[in-house]
Amino acid sequence: EQQMAENQAQMAAMTSRLNDCDTQTKVLENTRQAVAMLRDPDTRAVRMSNDKDFAYVYHNAVRGETGLDVSGLPVPPAGKHFQAWAIVDGKPVSLGMVDLQSAGGWQTMPFPQNATAFAISAEDNPQGNATPTQVVMIGNAG
């Protein structure tokens, strides 16, 4: 029994190290994506803000890429989940749920064609909503 317990402990330690490696690989990949996008002169920073907080969406129409710096986002209210939005033709288009634990603090998002603004909303539903419920920050892309 002691040998079995030792083997299980060794397996748990190895699994933990593998998970750490996977996490570091994700951080490295996200960092590479962010650096490539930020170095591109066609990338535009869109500052989203409210009365006290601000965060940036980086949008590159030439590359067809959008990224969110999640490290600037505030903690969502209890029981709420952040959802990202682009405003296209005056209407909100969901870019998906924000992963505040995103490796390296960078989250790649779908590219919205012709976005005039970006926003973050607080939603009750962890899968998001079809339209924003409570906008917590917004920023004009133009």
N, C-alpha and C positions, 0 to 999 in steps of 0.2 A: 504493500500500500504506500509506503514511504517513497519507493522508486516511482510509482505512478504519480504521486503528488509532485515530485521533483520534475518529472517529465512534463507534466501539465504546466508547471511554473515556467519551465524553459520554453515551452511552446508559446505561452502567453507573452513572455518577454520577446521572443522572435517575432511574433505577430505585431506587437507594439512597435518594434523597430521597423518592420516593413511598412506599417501604417505611417510612421514618421517619415520614412523615405518617400512614400506616395504623396504625403502632404507637402514635403519640400519640393518634389518634382512639380506639383501643381503651382506652388508659389513661384518657382522659377519660370514656368511657362507663362503664367499670368504676368509676371514682371517683364518678360521678353516682349509679350504682346503690347503691354502698356508703353514700354520704352520705344518700340518701333512706331507706334501710333503718335506718341508725344513728340518724337523727333521729326515727324513728317510736317513740312510747312503748310500742307493743306488741312491739317487738323485744327479745328476750332474748339476752343474751350467755352462752354456755356455754364455760367455761374447760376446755380439755382439757390434761392435763399428765402428766408422768412425773417421775422424780426430779430432773431438771434443766431441762427445757424445758417451755414452755407455748404454746398457740395458742388462738385463739378461733373458734368457730362462732357465727354470729348467726342466730337462728331467729325467724321471725315467723308465727305461726299465722293471724293475721287477714289478712295479705297473702299467705300461702301461699308464703313465700320463705325460702330458706336461703342464707347466704353464708359463705365461709371466708376468713379473713385468713391467706393463705399466708405472709406475711412473718414470722410467728412460728414457723414450722415449722423444725426442725433439718434439716441436710443428711441425706438418706437414706444408709444404709450402702451401700458400693460394690456395684453390681449390683442394687440394690433400687429399688422404685418405691412411692410412697405411694398408698394407696387410702383414701377416706373412707367412713365407715359411720355409720348411725343404728341404734340399738337400739330395735326396735319389737316389742312383745309378747314381750320376752325374746330376740328373735332378731336377728342382724345383717342389715341391709339395705344393699346397696351404694349409695353416692351417686356412685360413679364415681372415676376416677383423679384425683389431685391434680396440677395443673399448677403446678409451682414457679416457672415463668416467666410466670405469669398477669399480664397487663398491670395495672399499678398495685397488685400484691400482693393482689388480691381475686378470688375465684372464686365465681361463682354456682353453686349445686348444686341438685339436685332437692329438692323439699319432701317430707320424710317425715311423714306424718300420725301423730300419737301417739308421737313419738320420746321416749324416756325418757333416752337418753344418746347421745353422739356419740363416735366413735373414729377414729383414724388407724392403719392397719396398713402394714407394710413387706412388699412382695410381690416375688417373683422375676419374675413374669409382668408385662410392661409393660401388658397389657390388664386386669390384675386377676384376682381369683379370686372364686368363688362364696361362699366364707367366708373370714374373716380368717386369715392365717397367723401373723403376729407383730404383736400390738398394741403400738404404740410410745407412744400416749397415748390417754387416755379422759377424758370428763367427763360428769357427770350433768346432764340438762336440767331437772330439777325441783328 
